[in-house]
Amino acid sequence: MNILQVNSSARGDASVSSRLATDIVNKLRADAPGATLVVRDLGRTPHPVLDENALQALFTPQDARTPEQQARVALDDALIAEIQAADVVVLGVPTYNFGVPVQLKNWIDAIARARVTFRYTENGPEGLLTGKTVYVAATRGGVYRGTPADTVEPYLRNVLGFLGMREVRFVFAEGLAMGDTAAAASIAAAQDQIEAAVA
């Protein structure tokens, strides 16, 4: 088993989402001791945004790219290679202002490449990153799960499914900004969810 852990919090060692993602990985590795692990921490090493220069590089034929364009495309290629090689993907995802962190959005923009991780067919789009299980450690300061204010879960299910990853399991820790008691209870509940989700 090859595991890819992607942390997207800007909080470093104080991140609950990263900690829960690591707990998921530890449970996976306890059940599969020979598993390999790659950790991509987007908070510590942010991926560049998809801007005009990046688009020009991507749409320039490989043999016509400048050295700068080759270097920019190579950054995205590295992320694509990581997720292609992964059997299991573990995402640490805090909610920032009702959405995913920009760090995670940049990662998604990098791995979503036509004719590489998805393609359009006469029957519609087809995701090419199939056969993977995704675990999402989703953390929020408030309580939004199952309400119209929760845009994160629907977005991730949609974009990951578009890329072919339809087995997506969420672990939630909510109310983390609603006092120490509520936060501790939420984290404990998330640990129970991990035990149930990683089976």
C-alpha positions in Angstrom: 0.0 0.0 0.0 1.2 3.5 -0.9 -0.2 6.3 1.2 -0.1 10.0 0.3 -0.8 12.4 3.1 -1.6 16.0 2.1 -1.8 18.6 4.9 -3.2 22.0 3.9 -3.4 23.9 7.2 -1.5 27.1 7.7 -1.2 26.4 11.4 1.8 24.2 11.4 2.2 22.0 14.5 -1.0 23.5 16.0 -3.1 22.1 13.2 -5.9 19.8 14.3 -6.6 18.7 10.7 -3.0 17.7 10.2 -2.9 15.8 13.5 -6.1 13.9 12.6 -4.7 13.1 9.2 -1.6 11.7 10.8 -3.9 9.6 13.2 -5.6 8.2 10.1 -2.2 7.4 8.5 -1.1 5.7 11.8 -4.2 3.5 11.8 -3.7 2.6 8.2 0.0 1.7 8.8 -0.9 -0.3 11.9 -3.2 -2.4 9.7 -0.6 -2.5 6.9 2.9 -2.3 8.4 4.6 -2.5 5.0 2.8 0.6 3.7 4.9 3.4 2.3 4.2 7.0 3.1 4.7 10.3 1.3 3.8 13.5 3.2 3.1 16.7 1.3 2.7 19.6 3.7 1.2 22.5 1.7 1.2 24.8 4.7 5.0 24.6 5.1 5.7 24.3 1.3 2.9 26.0 -0.6 2.4 25.1 -4.2 2.3 28.0 -6.6 -1.0 29.3 -7.8 -2.3 28.5 -11.3 -1.7 31.9 -12.9 -1.2 33.2 -16.5 2.5 32.1 -16.6 1.6 28.6 -15.4 -1.2 28.2 -18.0 1.1 29.4 -20.8 3.7 26.8 -19.7 1.1 24.0 -19.6 -0.3 24.9 -23.0 3.1 25.2 -24.6 4.3 21.9 -26.3 6.9 20.2 -24.2 9.7 20.6 -26.7 9.0 24.3 -27.1 8.9 25.3 -23.4 11.5 27.6 -22.0 13.6 26.4 -19.1 11.4 28.5 -16.8 8.2 26.9 -18.2 9.8 23.4 -17.9 10.5 24.1 -14.3 7.0 25.3 -13.6 5.3 22.3 -15.2 7.7 20.0 -13.4 6.3 21.2 -10.1 2.8 20.1 -11.1 4.2 16.8 -12.6 5.7 15.9 -9.2 2.3 16.3 -7.5 0.6 14.2 -10.2 3.2 11.5 -9.9 2.6 11.3 -6.1 -1.2 10.9 -6.4 -0.9 8.5 -9.4 1.3 6.2 -7.2 -0.9 6.4 -4.2 -3.4 3.7 -3.3 -4.7 5.7 -0.4 -4.9 9.5 -0.1 -5.3 11.2 3.3 -6.2 14.9 3.3 -6.0 17.2 6.2 -8.6 20.0 5.4 -9.5 22.8 7.7 -12.4 25.1 6.7 -11.3 28.7 6.1 -14.1 31.2 5.5 -16.5 28.5 4.3 -14.1 27.0 1.8 -11.0 24.9 1.5 -7.6 26.5 2.1 -6.0 28.2 -0.9 -3.1 25.8 -0.3 -5.3 22.8 -1.1 -7.0 24.6 -4.0 -3.6 25.1 -5.6 -2.9 21.4 -5.1 -6.1 20.4 -6.8 -5.5 22.8 -9.7 -2.1 21.2 -10.1 -3.3 17.5 -10.1 -6.4 18.2 -12.3 -4.9 18.0 -15.8 -6.8 17.0 -18.9 -5.7 13.8 -20.6 -3.6 12.9 -17.6 -5.8 12.7 -14.5 -9.1 13.1 -16.4 -10.3 13.2 -20.0 -13.4 14.2 -21.9 -15.1 11.5 -23.9 -18.2 11.3 -26.1 -20.0 10.1 -23.0 -18.7 13.0 -20.8 -15.8 13.4 -18.5 -13.9 10.4 -17.2 -11.7 10.5 -14.1 -8.4 8.6 -14.5 -7.3 8.5 -10.8 -9.3 5.4 -10.1 -9.0 2.6 -7.5 -8.0 4.9 -4.6 -9.6 5.4 -1.2 -9.5 9.0 0.1 -9.8 9.9 3.8 -10.6 13.5 4.7 -9.9 14.9 8.1 -12.2 17.9 8.0 -12.0 20.5 10.8 -14.1 23.6 11.5 -14.3 26.2 14.1 -18.1 26.1 14.0 -20.6 23.4 13.3 -21.6 23.2 9.6 -21.9 19.5 8.6 -25.1 18.8 6.8 -26.1 22.4 6.5 -26.0 24.8 3.5 -23.0 26.5 5.0 -20.9 23.4 4.4 -19.4 23.9 1.0 -16.3 21.8 1.7 -17.6 18.3 1.7 -19.7 18.7 -1.5 -16.8 20.4 -3.3 -14.3 17.8 -2.4 -16.7 14.9 -3.2 -17.4 16.6 -6.6 -13.8 17.4 -7.6 -12.3 14.1 -6.3 -15.1 12.2 -8.0 -14.5 14.1 -11.2 -10.9 12.8 -11.1 -12.0 9.2 -10.5 -11.7 9.1 -6.7 -15.2 8.1 -5.6 -14.5 6.2 -2.4 -14.2 9.3 -0.1 -14.5 8.9 3.7 -14.8 12.0 6.0 -13.8 12.3 9.6 -15.2 15.5 11.1 -14.0 17.6 14.1 -16.3 20.6 14.4 -16.9 23.3 17.0 -13.2 23.7 17.6 -13.6 27.4 18.3 -16.5 27.0 20.6 -14.6 26.5 23.8 -12.1 24.0 25.2 -14.8 21.5 26.3 -16.5 21.4 22.9 -13.1 21.1 21.1 -12.0 18.2 23.3 -15.3 16.4 22.8 -15.1 17.0 19.0 -11.6 15.6 18.8 -12.5 12.6 20.8 -15.5 12.0 18.5 -13.2 12.3 15.5 -10.9 9.6 17.0 -14.0 7.3 17.2 -14.8 8.1 13.6 -11.3 7.2 12.5 -11.6 3.8 14.2 -14.9 3.2 12.3 -13.7 4.7 8.9 -10.3 2.9 8.7 -11.4 -0.7 8.6 
